[in-house]
């Protein structure tokens, strides 16, 4: 690779060997020549905190928690202040934190929600959301940035810093005044000069940019203090083994959930209904084991399994997969809240993963030995994936590359050319615009940001676990995950699937009331107030991307405040689907008309395109031969799903993924 980079991430760095693992990754990057090229030695390697002091603090905290009366080593804890954290949920049960917290006289919590910790406190002071607050940030690249409120506080809350300033009886009663006074002192500006600097910094979002040498990596040498620290790291590996006569156990491998992290996102309905990219499970947690491990414990895929140790137990859906080490049971963190909100408590029966973890030296993840037991019931977890395999349909495709990054073609295999459509009827003309999309499968990581972005932009309702179990989820875009692995090669593919806006759409001719039709800009339009709910269009859709409103969906307060006023809220009995964010298209066209021009390339970004962190989705005008989407659609990697078989002529082109030949 031209820019190699080795990362040590995930839950593994939180195990006892995390420091050694991170050090090994750093040394490999040094050998590959990545330091100073792909990896910045100046910014990411210089210690910013005293690790020893943090370790001592955690150790002393654990000693405090051990006490049954709140009194340890000669000092007594009379009051505790907790801000923006939930230790009752996230600390292992071995810490016995809830029992110690009960014995402290004054417990004050600064919180956004009534979580497990807030419920145990005597005084709860509701604080602003970060979108309602002023902030200043300085990152490791020495960039200085300001964050300002994007909305007024919805509830009767205060910013945490405002509360501190009032308690301390400072001259500045508001954090904004304190912030401006602080930066006025640091910049040594005053009066009009400071106001000009302040306004410019707020508009740009960045007050001080990183040095170009730092951004480019700077010197390709490690800091001497870092080298000294690396020499002191001890590399050791102790395999977890069972003693003779010990009960048969597996090794628990906890990992942070992509959706909920450590559980802080569990009360977000969008995230609960967002399928996990790999397991495709919604509204629940699960345990993953190898087929041999499942056989050893006499378990089957889909069983409800009990994961138990001395500290507690979890009741989880069992997912059997060959892509995990034998003897390991992997469980995502984040579910199992007994408080925190109406959506978080849906999965309360799963149990809290953190309660099973060992206390260890500081706050580190496992590993820990657990027992696996069949509960005798089938799991009611909801998996929205239709099929794990593509069944030879060539939906998510890839090209094999050799060591020289050249495409390898099997014997008798020919390069596929773009399909030339055969028409029986006169086709609709697209005089000015023909909107289309290109999806690069080599850039898609399956993160599902596009799915959440679509939920937010288009007022897509959340229907809950029971309705999802009936197959009536409402998301306009889904990430299909296919596993076509062989004994020689792991082949996991992610495929974003939304309405393809076909030029020969099967859904259009079957609608008896002309509620869906093809417009002059290449869009498959949905007219909601014409729809009578026959669902013929859904039956005839090749890609199964149309959603029917089986129920009248209500948005409980304050969720109705998040609705997009540019998108109508659909009612029961109406079909809906992806519109390529037609409201954004109309806005850009109106703006271009007022300025006497056509829409510029890249001026329109549907919510999915705007949300994609890797730029895998590109949208634009296919009639403009110079547009990015038009050029990418003509790539030799381009193909249209099922077009060869059904002649639907989609407006969405997919670019094949790359795989290195094993």
C-alpha positions in Angstrom: 0.0 0.0 0.0 1.1 3.6 -0.7 0.0 4.8 2.8 0.0 1.9 5.2 -1.4 2.3 8.7 -1.8 -0.2 11.5 -4.5 0.6 14.1 -5.0 -0.9 17.5 -8.6 -0.3 18.4 -11.8 -1.8 19.7 -12.2 -3.5 23.0 -8.9 -5.2 22.7 -7.0 -2.1 23.8 -9.1 -2.0 27.0 -8.0 -5.4 28.1 -5.0 -5.8 30.5 -2.7 -6.1 27.5 -4.0 -2.9 25.8 -0.9 -0.8 26.3 1.3 -3.6 24.9 -1.0 -4.0 21.9 -1.0 -0.2 21.2 2.8 -0.2 21.5 3.1 -3.1 19.1 0.9 -1.3 16.5 3.0 1.8 16.9 6.3 -0.1 16.3 4.8 -1.8 13.2 3.9 1.7 11.9 7.5 2.8 12.5 8.8 -0.2 10.5 6.4 0.5 7.7 7.5 4.1 7.5 4.0 5.4 8.4 5.3 7.8 11.1 5.6 11.2 9.6 3.6 10.1 6.5 0.3 8.6 7.4 0.7 8.9 11.2 1.6 12.2 12.9 4.3 11.7 15.5 4.1 15.2 16.8 0.4 15.2 17.6 -0.7 11.7 18.6 2.4 10.4 20.3 3.3 13.2 22.8 1.6 12.4 26.2 -1.0 15.0 27.1 -1.9 13.5 30.5 -0.2 11.8 33.4 -1.2 8.2 33.0 0.2 7.3 36.4 -1.9 9.9 38.2 -5.0 8.6 36.4 -4.3 5.1 37.4 -3.7 6.1 41.1 -7.0 8.1 41.0 -8.9 5.0 39.7 -7.2 2.8 42.3 -8.1 5.2 45.2 -11.7 5.4 43.9 -12.0 1.7 43.9 -10.8 1.6 47.5 -13.4 4.2 48.4 -16.1 2.2 46.8 -15.1 -0.9 48.8 -16.2 0.8 52.0 -19.6 -0.1 53.4 -20.0 3.2 55.3 -18.4 5.7 53.0 -15.4 6.0 55.3 -12.0 4.8 54.1 -8.4 5.4 55.3 -9.3 8.1 57.7 -11.4 10.4 55.5 -15.1 10.5 55.1 -17.1 11.2 52.0 -19.9 13.5 52.8 -20.9 14.7 49.4 -20.6 13.5 45.8 -21.2 15.4 42.6 -21.8 13.4 39.4 -21.8 15.1 36.0 -22.5 13.5 32.6 -21.7 10.0 33.6 -23.6 6.9 34.8 -21.3 4.8 37.0 -24.2 2.8 38.5 -24.7 1.3 35.0 -21.2 1.3 33.6 -19.1 0.2 36.6 -18.7 -3.6 37.2 -20.8 -5.1 39.9 -17.6 -6.0 41.8 -17.1 -2.3 42.6 -20.3 -2.3 44.6 -20.8 1.3 43.6 -24.6 1.5 44.3 -24.2 0.2 47.8 -21.5 2.8 48.6 -23.5 5.6 46.9 -26.5 4.9 49.2 -24.4 5.6 52.3 -23.2 9.0 51.1 -25.2 11.8 52.7 -25.4 14.3 49.9 -25.7 13.1 46.3 -26.0 15.7 43.5 -26.4 14.7 39.9 -26.0 17.0 36.9 -27.8 15.0 34.2 -29.7 15.2 30.9 -31.9 12.2 31.8 -33.1 10.2 34.7 -30.6 7.3 34.4 -29.7 4.7 36.9 -27.3 7.0 38.8 -29.6 10.0 38.7 -32.4 8.0 40.3 -30.2 7.2 43.3 -29.2 10.9 43.9 -30.9 13.3 46.4 -30.7 16.3 44.1 -31.0 16.2 40.3 -30.0 19.4 38.4 -31.0 19.1 34.8 -28.4 20.5 32.4 -28.4 21.7 28.8 -27.8 19.3 25.9 -24.5 20.0 24.2 -26.4 21.4 21.2 -27.8 24.0 23.6 -24.4 25.0 25.1 -21.3 27.1 24.6 -18.0 25.2 24.4 -14.4 25.7 23.5 -12.1 22.9 22.4 -8.4 22.5 21.8 -7.5 19.2 20.1 -4.1 17.4 19.9 -3.2 19.3 16.8 -3.4 22.5 18.7 -6.5 23.6 16.8 -8.8 25.9 18.7 -12.5 25.6 18.0 -15.7 27.1 19.4 -19.1 25.5 19.6 -22.2 27.7 20.0 -25.8 26.7 20.7 -27.8 25.8 17.7 -31.1 26.1 19.6 -32.7 27.5 22.8 -33.1 25.0 25.7 -36.2 23.0 25.2 -36.8 22.5 28.9 -36.0 24.5 32.0 -32.4 23.6 32.1 -29.0 25.4 32.6 -25.6 24.9 31.2 -23.4 23.0 33.7 -20.7 25.7 33.6 -23.3 28.4 34.4 -24.3 26.5 37.5 -20.6 26.3 38.6 -20.1 30.0 38.0 -23.1 30.8 40.2 -22.0 28.5 43.0 -18.5 30.0 42.9 -19.9 33.5 42.9 -17.7 34.5 40.0 -17.9 37.9 38.4 -19.1 36.3 35.1 -22.5 34.7 35.8 -22.8 33.2 32.3 -20.3 30.8 30.8 -20.4 32.9 27.5 -19.1 35.9 29.4 -16.4 33.8 31.1 -15.5 32.3 27.8 -15.1 35.6 26.1 -13.1 37.0 29.0 -10.8 34.0 29.0 -10.0 34.3 25.3 -9.7 38.1 25.5 -6.9 37.5 28.0 -5.3 34.7 26.0 -5.4 36.6 22.6 -4.4 39.9 24.3 -7.1 41.7 22.2 -9.7 44.1 23.5 -12.6 46.2 22.3 -13.4 46.1 18.6 -10.3 44.0 17.7 -11.4 41.2 20.0 -15.1 41.4 18.8 -13.9 41.1 15.2 -11.7 38.1 16.1 -14.5 36.5 18.1 -17.1 36.8 15.4 -14.7 35.6 12.7 -13.8 32.6 14.9 -17.5 31.7 15.4 -18.3 32.0 11.7 -15.3 29.8 10.7 -15.7 27.4 13.6 -11.9 27.3 14.0 -9.9 30.1 15.7 -6.5 28.5 15.2 -5.7 25.9 12.6 -3.0 23.3 12.9 0.4 23.9 11.6 0.9 22.4 8.1 3.9 20.4 9.3 1.8 18.8 11.9 -1.0 17.9 9.5 1.5 16.4 7.1 3.1 14.4 9.8 6.1 16.6 10.6 9.3 14.8 11.4 9.4 11.1 10.9 11.0 10.6 14.3 9.6 9.6 17.6 9.8 11.9 20.6 12.6 10.8 23.0 10.3 10.7 25.9 8.0 8.4 24.0 10.9 6.1 23.1 11.8 6.0 26.8 8.3 5.0 27.7 8.1 2.3 25.1 11.2 0.6 26.5 9.4 0.2 29.8 6.4 -1.6 28.3 6.4 -5.3 29.2 5.0 -7.6 26.5 3.3 -10.6 28.1 0.5 -12.9 27.0 -1.2 -15.3 29.4 -3.7 -17.6 27.7 -6.9 -18.1 29.7 -7.1 -21.8 30.6 -9.4 -23.8 32.7 -8.2 -25.6 35.8 -8.8 -29.3 36.2 -12.2 -30.0 37.6 -13.4 -26.4 36.8 -16.9 -26.0 35.3 -16.9 -25.8 31.5 -16.8 -22.1 30.6 -16.2 -19.7 27.7 -14.3 -16.5 27.6 -16.4 -13.3 27.5 -15.3 -10.8 24.9 -17.2 -7.5 25.5 -17.1 -4.8 22.8 -18.6 -1.3 22.5 -21.7 -1.2 20.4 -21.5 0.8 17.2 -24.9 2.3 18.0 -24.9 2.8 21.8 -21.1 2.9 22.7 -21.3 2.2 26.5 -25.0 2.6 26.6 -25.3 6.4 26.4 -27.2 6.1 23.0 -29.6 3.4 24.2 -32.6 5.9 24.6 -32.4 7.0 21.0 -35.3 5.4 19.1 -33.5 5.8 15.8 -30.5 3.9 17.0 -32.6 1.1 18.6 -34.4 0.6 15.3 -31.2 0.8 13.3 -30.0 -2.7 12.4 -26.6 -3.6 13.6 -24.4 -3.8 10.4 -23.2 -7.3 11.1 -25.9 -9.1 13.1 -28.8 -7.1 11.6 -30.6 -7.3 15.0 -32.8 -4.4 16.2 -34.1 -3.5 19.7 -32.0 -6.2 21.4 -28.6 -7.5 22.3 -27.0 -10.8 21.4 -24.1 -13.2 22.0 -21.9 -14.5 19.2 -20.1 -17.9 19.4 -18.3 -20.2 17.0 -20.2 -23.2 15.7 -17.8 -25.6 17.6 -18.4 -23.6 20.8 -22.2 -23.8 20.3 -21.9 -27.5 19.7 -19.8 -28.0 22.9 -22.4 -26.2 25.0 -25.3 -27.9 23.1 -26.7 -24.6 21.7 -28.3 -23.7 18.4 -28.5 -20.4 16.4 -31.5 -18.4 17.6 -31.6 -19.9 21.1 -32.1 -17.7 24.1 -28.8 -18.3 26.0 -27.9 -17.4 29.6 -24.4 -15.9 30.0 -23.6 -16.2 33.7 -20.7 -15.7 36.2 -20.5 -15.0 39.9 -21.5 -11.3 39.4 -24.7 -11.8 37.4 -26.2 -13.1 34.2 -27.4 -12.0 30.8 -30.3 -13.4 28.7 -29.4 -13.0 25.1 -30.1 -14.1 21.6 -27.5 -16.5 20.3 -25.9 -15.9 17.0 -23.6 -18.7 15.7 -20.9 -17.5 13.3 -17.7 -19.0 12.0 -16.0 -15.5 12.1 -15.1 -15.7 15.8 -12.5 -17.5 17.7 -13.5 -20.8 19.3 -14.1 -20.6 23.0 -15.1 -16.9 22.9 -18.5 -15.4 23.5 -18.7 -11.8 22.2 -21.4 -9.5 23.6 -22.0 -5.8 22.7 -22.3 -3.3 25.5 -25.0 -0.7 25.8 -28.3 -2.5 26.4 -29.9 -3.6 29.6 -30.9 -0.3 31.2 -33.4 -0.5 34.0 -33.8 3.3 33.8 -32.7 6.0 31.3 -35.9 6.3 29.3 -38.8 4.5 27.5 -36.7 3.3 24.6 -33.7 2.2 26.6 -35.8 0.0 28.9 -37.2 -2.1 26.0 -34.1 -4.3 26.3 -33.9 -4.3 30.1 -34.4 -8.1 30.1 -31.1 -8.6 28.3 -29.2 -7.7 31.5 -26.2 -5.3 31.9 -23.0 -6.5 30.4 -20.9 -4.3 32.6 -22.0 -6.1 35.8 -20.2 -9.2 34.7 -16.9 -7.6 34.0 -13.9 -7.9 36.4 -12.7 -4.8 38.3 -9.1 -5.4 37.4 -6.5 -2.7 37.6 -8.4 0.4 36.8 -11.5 0.5 34.6 -10.7 -2.0 31.9 -12.8 -4.5 30.0 -12.4 -8.2 30.7 -11.7 -10.8 29.7 -13.7 -12.9 32.1 -14.8 -16.6 32.2 -18.5 -17.2 31.9 -20.9 -20.2 31.8 -23.2 -20.7 28.8 -26.6 -22.3 29.4 -29.6 -22.8 27.2 -32.7 -21.1 28.7 -35.0 -23.6 27.0 -36.7 -20.8 25.0 -36.3 -19.5 21.5 -35.1 -15.9 21.3 -37.6 -13.3 20.3 -34.9 -11.0 18.9 -35.7 -9.4 15.6 -33.3 -9.9 12.6 -34.3 -7.8 9.6 -31.8 -9.4 7.2 -33.7 -11.4 4.5 -30.9 -13.7 3.6 -27.2 -14.0 4.6 -26.2 -15.1 1.2 -26.6 -13.5 -2.2 -27.6 -16.9 -3.6 -25.6 -16.2 -6.7 -27.5 -13.1 -7.8 -24.5 -10.8 -7.9 -26.0 -8.1 -5.8 -22.8 -6.9 -4.0 -19.9 -7.5 -6.4 -16.1 -7.2 -6.1 -13.0 -7.5 -8.2 -9.9 -9.4 -7.1 -6.6 -7.6 -7.2 -3.1 -9.0 -7.2 -0.1 -7.7 -5.3 0.4 -5.0 -8.0 -3.2 -3.8 -7.6 -4.2 -5.2 -11.0 -7.5 -6.9 -11.6 -7.4 -10.7 -11.7 -9.8 -12.4 -14.1 -10.6 -16.0 -13.9 -10.2 -18.2 -16.9 -13.1 -17.7 -19.3 -14.3 -14.6 -17.4 -14.8 -11.5 -19.6 -15.0 -7.9 -18.5 -18.7 -6.9 -18.0 -19.9 -3.9 -20.0 -22.8 -1.6 -19.2 -26.2 -3.0 -20.0 -27.8 -1.5 -23.1 -31.5 -1.3 -22.4 -34.1 -2.7 -24.8 -37.2 -0.6 -25.1 -40.7 -1.5 -26.2 -42.2 2.0 -25.7 -41.3 5.6 -26.2 -39.3 6.7 -23.1 -39.7 9.7 -21.0 -37.4 12.6 -22.0 -35.2 14.3 -19.4 -34.6 17.8 -20.9 -32.6 19.5 -18.2 -32.0 17.3 -15.2 -31.7 13.5 -14.8 -30.9 12.9 -11.1 -28.9 9.8 -10.3 -26.6 8.3 -7.6 -23.4 6.3 -7.5 -22.5 4.1 -4.6 -18.9 3.0 -4.2 -18.9 -0.4 -2.4 -15.1 -0.1 -1.9 -15.7 3.0 0.3 -18.8 1.8 2.2 -18.0 0.5 5.7 -21.6 -0.4 6.6 -21.6 2.3 9.4 -25.3 3.0 8.7 -25.0 6.8 9.1 -27.0 7.2 5.9 -29.9 5.3 7.4 -30.1 7.5 10.5 -29.6 10.6 8.3 -32.7 9.5 6.3 -34.7 9.0 9.4 -34.0 12.5 10.6 -34.5 14.3 7.3 -37.6 12.6 6.0 -39.7 12.2 9.2 -39.4 8.4 8.9 -41.3 6.9 11.9 -39.9 4.4 14.4 -42.4 1.6 14.9 -40.9 -0.5 17.7 -39.8 -4.1 18.2 -43.1 -5.8 17.8 -43.9 -4.2 14.4 -40.4 -4.8 13.2 -40.9 -8.5 14.1 -43.9 -8.5 11.7 -41.6 -7.2 8.9 -43.2 -3.8 8.8 -40.2 -1.6 9.5 -40.3 1.9 7.9 -36.7 2.8 7.0 -36.3 4.1 3.5 -32.7 2.9 3.1 -31.2 -0.3 4.5 -27.7 -1.7 4.7 -27.8 -5.3 3.4 -25.0 -7.5 4.8 -24.0 -10.6 2.8 -21.7 -13.4 3.9 -20.4 -15.4 0.9 -17.3 -16.6 2.7 -15.4 -19.7 1.6 -12.8 -21.8 3.5 -10.1 -19.8 1.8 -11.5 -16.3 2.0 -13.8 -14.2 4.2 -16.3 -12.4 2.0 -18.5 -10.0 3.9 -20.2 -7.3 1.8 -22.3 -4.2 2.7 -24.8 -2.9 0.2 -26.8 0.3 0.8 -30.3 -0.3 -0.8 -32.9 2.4 -1.4 -35.4 3.2 -4.1 -33.5 2.9 -7.4 -35.7 5.4 -9.2 -35.9 3.1 -12.2 -36.5 4.5 -15.7 -38.5 1.4 -16.4 -40.0 1.1 -12.9 -42.3 -2.0 -12.3 -44.2 -0.1 -9.6 -45.5 2.6 -11.8 -47.8 0.9 -14.3 -49.6 -1.2 -11.6 -50.8 1.8 -9.5 -54.5 2.3 -10.3 -54.6 6.0 -9.2 -51.4 7.2 -10.7 -50.0 7.9 -7.2 -46.5 7.0 -8.4 -45.1 8.1 -11.7 -41.9 9.0 -13.5 -41.2 12.7 -13.8 -39.2 14.6 -16.3 -36.1 14.7 -14.0 -35.8 10.9 -13.7 -37.4 10.6 -10.3 -39.9 8.0 -9.3 -42.3 10.3 -7.6 -44.7 9.4 -4.8 -47.9 11.5 -4.5 -49.2 10.8 -1.0 -52.6 12.4 -1.2 -53.5 10.2 -4.3 -52.5 6.9 -2.7 -55.4 4.7 -1.6 -53.2 1.9 -0.2 -53.6 -1.0 -2.7 -49.9 -1.9 -2.2 -49.7 -3.1 -5.8 -46.5 -1.0 -6.2 -44.9 -2.8 -3.2 -45.8 -6.2 -4.6 -44.2 -5.3 -7.9 -41.1 -3.6 -6.6 -38.0 -5.6 -7.6 -35.9 -4.2 -4.7 -38.5 -4.3 -1.9 -37.8 -0.7 -0.8 -41.4 0.6 -0.5 -42.9 1.0 3.0 -46.6 1.0 3.9 -48.0 2.9 6.8 -50.0 0.2 8.6 -50.7 2.4 11.6 -51.2 6.1 12.4 -47.8 7.0 13.9 -47.7 9.5 16.7 -44.6 11.3 17.8 -44.6 11.7 21.7 -43.5 15.0 23.1 -41.0 16.4 22.5 -40.2 14.3 19.5 -42.7 16.2 17.4 -40.3 19.2 17.5 -37.7 17.3 15.5 -40.0 16.9 12.5 -38.8 18.4 9.2 -41.3 21.1 8.1 -40.3 20.6 4.5 -41.5 17.0 4.5 -45.1 16.0 5.0 -45.9 13.5 7.8 -47.6 10.5 6.2 -50.8 9.0 7.5 -52.1 5.4 7.8 -52.9 3.6 4.5 -50.3 5.5 2.5 -47.2 4.1 0.8 -43.8 5.9 1.1 -40.2 5.4 -0.1 -37.0 7.2 -0.8 -37.5 10.4 -2.8 -33.8 11.3 -3.3 -34.7 14.1 -0.8 -36.9 15.9 -3.3 -37.4 18.8 -0.9 -33.6 19.5 -1.1 -33.8 19.3 -4.9 -36.6 21.8 -5.0 -34.8 24.2 -2.7 -31.6 24.1 -4.8 -33.6 24.6 -8.1 -35.4 27.6 -6.6 -32.2 29.1 -5.5 -30.6 28.5 -8.9 -33.7 30.0 -10.7 -33.5 33.2 -8.6 -29.8 33.5 -9.6 -30.5 32.8 -13.3 -28.5 29.6 -13.6 -28.7 25.8 -13.5 -28.0 23.7 -10.4 -24.3 23.3 -9.9 -22.6 20.0 -9.5 -22.5 19.0 -5.9 -25.0 21.7 -4.8 -27.6 19.1 -3.9 -26.8 16.5 -1.3 -29.6 14.1 -0.1 -29.4 13.3 3.6 -27.7 9.9 3.0 -25.0 11.5 0.8 -24.4 14.3 3.4 -24.2 11.8 6.2 -21.7 9.4 4.7 -18.3 9.8 6.4 -16.4 8.1 3.6 -18.0 9.7 0.6 -19.3 6.4 -0.7 -22.5 8.0 -2.0 -22.4 10.6 -4.8 -25.5 12.4 -6.2 -25.9 14.7 -9.1 -27.2 15.3 -12.6 -26.5 12.5 -15.1 -27.3 14.8 -18.0 -24.2 16.9 -17.1 -21.4 14.9 -18.7 -18.8 16.8 -16.5 -20.5 16.1 -13.2 -18.9 13.7 -10.8 -21.8 11.4 -10.7 -21.9 11.1 -14.5 -18.2 10.4 -14.7 -18.3 7.8 -11.9 -21.4 6.1 -13.4 -19.3 5.3 -16.6 -16.6 3.6 -14.6 -15.6 0.0 -15.6 -16.5 -1.0 -12.1 -20.1 0.2 -12.5 -23.1 -2.1 -12.6 -26.8 -1.8 -11.9 -28.5 -4.4 -9.6 -30.7 -7.0 -11.4 -30.9 -4.7 -14.5 -29.6 -7.5 -16.8 -32.4 -9.8 -15.7 -35.4 -7.4 -15.3 -34.5 -4.3 -17.4 -35.6 -1.9 -14.7 -32.9 0.7 -15.8 -32.1 2.0 -12.3 -30.8 5.5 -11.7 -28.4 4.1 -9.0 -25.1 2.8 -10.2 -22.9 0.6 -7.9 -19.2 0.4 -8.1 -17.6 -3.0 -7.4 -15.6 -3.5 -4.2 -11.9 -4.5 -4.3 -10.5 -7.7 -2.7 -7.0 -8.8 -2.7 -6.6 -12.4 -3.9 -5.7 -14.8 -1.1 
